[in-house]
């Protein structure tokens, strides 16, 4: 019984250590795209950067589109 309890605790700790996957890959793609935009046009404005980034990530699912819009705006401001 103690072994089962120890195993359960180890599983809970291991699961708690995992990073959430939601948006991770898309956020990296957005960050890479913004870096490329800025590298290609160093004088680009935040508004133009956000618009061009958003145009690249035009998605059909409204929630996903909102997330990429947010990520583009955040990356362009930084």
Buried (B, 14 or more C-beta within 10 A) or exposed (E): EEEEEEEEEEEEEEEEEEEEEEBEEBBEBBBEBBEEBBEEEEEBEEEEBBBBBBEBBEBEEEEEBEBBBEBBBBBBEE
